[in-house]
Amino acid sequence: MKFFWNLQLLECKRAFRKLPQILLGAVVLTAIVGAIAFCGQRLLYQDPVSSRIHIAVAAEDSSETTELALSFLEHMETVASLCSFTYTNEEEGRQMLERGEAAALLIVPGNMVEDIISGANTPVRVILSPGMEVSSALVEEVTSAGAGTLGASQAGIYAAYDLYSRRGWEGELQEAYDALNQRYLTAALSRTELFAGETVSATGELTVMEYYMAAGAVLFLLLWGMTCGSFLEKDSLSLARKLRIAGVGGGKRALGKCLTAFWVLTAGVLALALLAAGVWTAAGGRWPGEILARLPMLLPVAACSCALAVFLYQAAPTVGSGILLIFLVSVSLLFLAGGFVPSAFLPQSFEVISWFLPARWMLEAAGGFLTGEFSWQAAGILLAFGALFWALAAWLAGKEGGR
């Protein structure tokens, strides 16, 4: 056992001599990860204005009451979040429908507001674009909701008219109309207060930036093994046999490589974190002591990624193929786990598969690092995956040089 630890010490010294080269490779990986995170954020949540439904509005008159009503409708929160309006005439509005520039055309009749107040049923014509089925369906839903609100208001007006007419209170009818109009307008203005707001995000409890920072950190740790091929590569057949004779079999050799990779990775991440913190502080920022104190939360992720890298190097015939294998496996795992595109946008089968992948739990652990909430479940599962990868690497190493 003493020979094993002496050998381990020598391997660590050899690996740490290459730490500057590894850090240089890590800087390149960091740049790639940053570009992926930035592009992912831009693709996931684009400008909300561009995603709204465009509606053309053609008013037959330009009275102040009509303009006021249309302006009120346009600035309602529930409508503004879904639709954007372009004011034009009927001919131009129809051309916009044909060109696909608008999902619907609203033709507003003259004296619309006065007719609503008086109870006259003067309809607003809604012409839907035939080539925009989804947008047209949403417009139809919005207009139907508005028609329902207006219908309920008119029913109240008609009920008041019947009641006051039968009672002989025609002189007080206008006062009843005013009171009902005020009540219905107040209800329409405050209708958003009737609903509890709930924000649903494809990235779960994390913000978009936090989500892609976590995905970037996981990808960085997974790809770290690509820079460590010089000391994680498969042992030659003669060296493996000599080590076996000395009492260092496949299991110990695999364990030694895992420990070496883990210590180098830990030292490298710590060095990069301190360097980034120093640059941030020099630029006038506050020393990120709280974030640095959370770095131990990433140890299970580092242990699992190191064991995975050792296993893949043992499975590959050469160092070059091992580097390529690490890249392909890392990107594939992260994609299936929703690291590039959130699982909400992927097929349901991907969500089921991700529960059996280490990258899914790496994302959870990295998200906990950003929010300050340590996940014992994710840590335990990652250590179990690490033990599995070590066992597979030990089996392959044992086959190569004999147990």
N, C-alpha and C positions, 0 to 999 in steps of 0.2 A: 504493500500500500504506500510505503514511503517513496518507492520508485515512481509510482503513479503521480504523486503530488509534486515531486521534483520535476518530472516530465511536464506536468501541467504548468509549473512556474516558468520553465524554459519556453513553452509554447506561448504563454502570455507575454513574455518579454519580446519574443519574435513578432507577435501581433502588434504590440504597442509601438514597436519601431516603425510600423507602417501606418500608424495613426494619422500623420499629416496627409498621406495620400488618401486615406479613407475619408478624412474630413473634407478634402477637396471634392471627392466624389459625392459626399453628402451635400455639399453646397450646390452642386449641379442638380442633385435630386430635389433639393429644397426649391430651386427655381422652377423645376418642372411641376412639382406639387403645387406651388403657388399659382402657376398659370392655370392648372386644372381647376383649382378651387375658385379662381376668379371667373373663368369661363363658365363653370358650372352654376355659379350664382347668377350670372347674367342670363344664362339660358333658362334657368328655372323660373325666375320672377322677372319678366320683362316689364317694360313701361306699362302700367295698368291702363293708361289712356288708349294705347293702341289696341287693347283687347276688348274695348267697349263696343257695343253695337251702334252703328251709325244710322240715324233716322232723319229723313228729310221732312220738313214741316212747311206746308204751303197754306198760308192764311188768306182767306178771301177778303178780309178787311184788315185794317191796321189800327183799330181802336185801342185806346189806352187800356181798357179792361181786358181785352184779348191778349195784348202784349204782357200785361201784368200776370195773367193766368199762366201763359206759356213760360214766362220767366220763373214763376213760382214752381211750376212742374219741373223745369230743367234743373233747378237747384235743390230739389228734394233729395235727401241723402239716399233713399232707397232707389230712386230713379237715376241719379247722377252716377252711382256706382256701377250701373248696368248699361246706360245709354248715353250717347252724345247726339246733340241735335244740330242740324244745319237748316237755316231758314232760307227758303227759296220760293219760287212760284211753282204752279202745278206742272207746267211743261218741263221745266228743268228737273223737277223732282222725278218725273217719269223717266227722263233720260238717265238720271242717276241710278234708278232701279235697273234699267237695261244694261248699264255699264258695270253693275255690281258694286257701285260705290255706296249704296244704302241698302239696308235690310228691309226698310218699310218706308212708305210715304203716308204722312198724316195730312189730310185735307180738312182744314178747320173752317167751318162755315162762318158767315158773318153773324154778329150778335150772339155768339155762342154762350158767353157768360150771362148775358141778359136772359137768354132762353132757359139756361139752367136755373137761374134764380126764380123765374116766373113759372117753371115747371113744364115748359114746352120740351118735347122730345126731338131735339135737333141733333142728329147723329154726326159724329166725326168719322169721315170715311178713312179706313185703313187699308192701304194696298200693300200687300206683302210681296217681296221679291221671290220669284219661283226658283232661283238658283241658290238660295241660302236657307236651307231647310231648318238648320239648328237655330240660327239667328232669328228667322221668322217665327219659329215656335216660341222663342223667348219673348219676342215683341207681342205675339198674340196673348201670351200669359200675362204680360204687364197690362195690356189694354183691357183684357178681361177683368183683371183685378180692379182697374179704374172704373170700368163699367159697373162692376158689382157695388163699389162704394157709392157711385152716383145713383144707382138704382135704389139702394137703401135710403139714400137721402130723399129721392123723389117720392118714395113710398111714404115717408114721414110727412112730406108736404101734402100729398094727396089725402092722407088720413086726417091731417089737421083741417083740410078744406071740407071734407065730408062731415067731420064732427062739428065744426063751427057753423056750417050751413044748416045742419039739422037743429042745432040749438038756437039758431037765429042770432049768431054773434058775428055777422059779416063785417061789422064795423071794427072788430078787433082782429080780423083775419091777417091784415098786413103786419100787425105787431107779432102775431104768432109766427108768420113767415120769417120775420127778422130774427126772432129768437131761435127758431129751428136752423136757419142758415148759419147763425153764429155758432150753434152747438156742433153742427156737422163740419164746419170749417175747422173748428178747434180740434175735433177728433181726427180730421185728416192731417192737420199740421203736426199733431203729436202722436201719430200712429206708430212711429218707430219706437216710442216708449213702451208700447204694449209687448214688445218682444225682447227677450234676453239675448244679448249679443254673445256669440261664441266664435272665436277664431279657430279655424281648422287649417293646419299647416301640413304640407307633405313631409316636413322634416320633424314632425312630432313636437316635443317640448323644446327643442333647440331652435334658435333662429337659423336663417339660411346661412349666415356667415359662420356661426358656430358649427353647424352641421358639416360644412365643407372644410372647415379647419380640422375637425375631428377626422374626416375622411382623408385629408391630406396628411395628418399625422400618422394614421394607420398605414397609408401607402408608403410613406417615408420609412417607417420601421420595417415594413415587409421588403422593400427594395434595398434596405441597408445591406443585406447579405450579398448583393451583387458586387459590392466593393471589398468583400472579405474572402474572395476565392483563393487567395494565395495561402491561407492557413486553414480553410475549411474544406479544401478539396479532398478527394478520396486518397487514402494512403496507398502507396505502391504495394504490390504483392509481397516483395521482400521485406519492406519495413513492417507490414502488418504481421508477417510470420515471426519476425524477431521480437516484436512487442508482445505477441501472444506467448512466446517462450519465456519472456520476462514477467509474465503474469498480467499483462494488460490486454485483455480480450476485446472483442468488438463492442461490448457494452461500455467498458471504461473508455475506449477510444472515442466513442460517440458522445459520452458524457463530457469528456475533456474538451471536445470541440464545441459543445453547447456552452460550457462554462466560459471558454475563451471568447466566443462570440458575444456572450452576454456581458462580460466585463468590458470588452472593447466598445460595444454598443452603448452601455451605460456611461462610460467615460466620454465617448463622443457626443452623446446627447447633452450631457451635463456641460461640456465645453461649449457647445453651440448655444445652449440656453443662457449661460453666463455671458457669452459674447453678445448675443442679442440684447440681453438686459443692460449690458454696459453701453451699447450703442444707443438704446432707447433713453437711458438716463442722460447720456451726453447730449442728446438732442433736446433735452429739456423736459423729458417725461419723468414720471415718478418711478422709483425702484420697484419692480414687480415682485416683491418678496412673497406675496400670497400665492402667485402663480408658481414660483420656483418651489415653494413648499409643497405643492401638489404633485411634483414630478414623480414621487414614489408610487402614485396611483397608476402610472404607466408601466411599472415593472412587470405585471403579468402579461401585458401586451408584448413587451420586449422579450420575455422568456419564451413565449409561444412562437414569436417570429424567428428567434434564433434557432429553436429546435426545428422549425419548418425548413429553414435555410440549410441546416446540417443534413436533414433527411433528403432534401432535393439534390444536394451536392453528392451524397452517397448514391443516389439513384441515377445520376447522370454519369456517362462514361468519361467525360472530359470537363475541365474547368469552364471552357466556353459554352458547352451545352448546359452546364449547371447554371451559369448566369442567365442564359436564355430561358431556361426552365423556371427560374425564380421569377423572372419578369412576367412570363405568360401565366403562371399560377397566381401570382399576386394580383395582377390586373383582373383575371377571371374571377377570383374569389371576391374581390372588392366590388366588381360589377354585379355579381349575383346577390351580394349582400346589400345592394342599394347604395354603394359608396359614390358612384358617378351619377346615377339617376335614382332618386328616392324610390323605395319599394312601392309607394302609392301609385307610381306611374308604370310599374312593371306588371307582367302577368301574375295572377294569384299564385301560380305554381312556384314562382321565384321566391315569394315570401315563405312558402313552406320549406323550400330547399335551404333558405338562408339560416334557418334554425339549427341546421346541422353543419354549418360552416364556421370556422374560427373567426373569419372576418366580421361576421355579424356581431359577435361578442366583443371583438376589438373596437368596433364602432361605438358600442355601448360604453365600454370602459373609457375610450377617448372622450366621449361626450360627458361622462361623469367627471373627467379631469377638468374640462372647461367650466362646468357648472359647480364643481366642488362637491359633488355627491358620489362617493365611492360605491361601486356595485360589487358586493361580495359574490353574488351569483355569477356575474361576468368573470370575475377574477378566478373563481373556482373552476369554471368551465374552461377558461384559457389555460390554466395549469394542467387540467386533464388533457386537453389537446396537446400541450407541450410534452407531457409524459408519453402520449401516444406517438408523437413524431420521434421522440428519442428512442422509443422501443423499435420503431420501424428502421431508424438509422442504425441502431445497434444490430438488428437482424441482418441488414445489408452489409454492415462492416464485418460481422461475424462470418458471413458467406464468403467474403473476399479473402480474409486471412485465416479463417478457421477460428472456432471459439476456444 
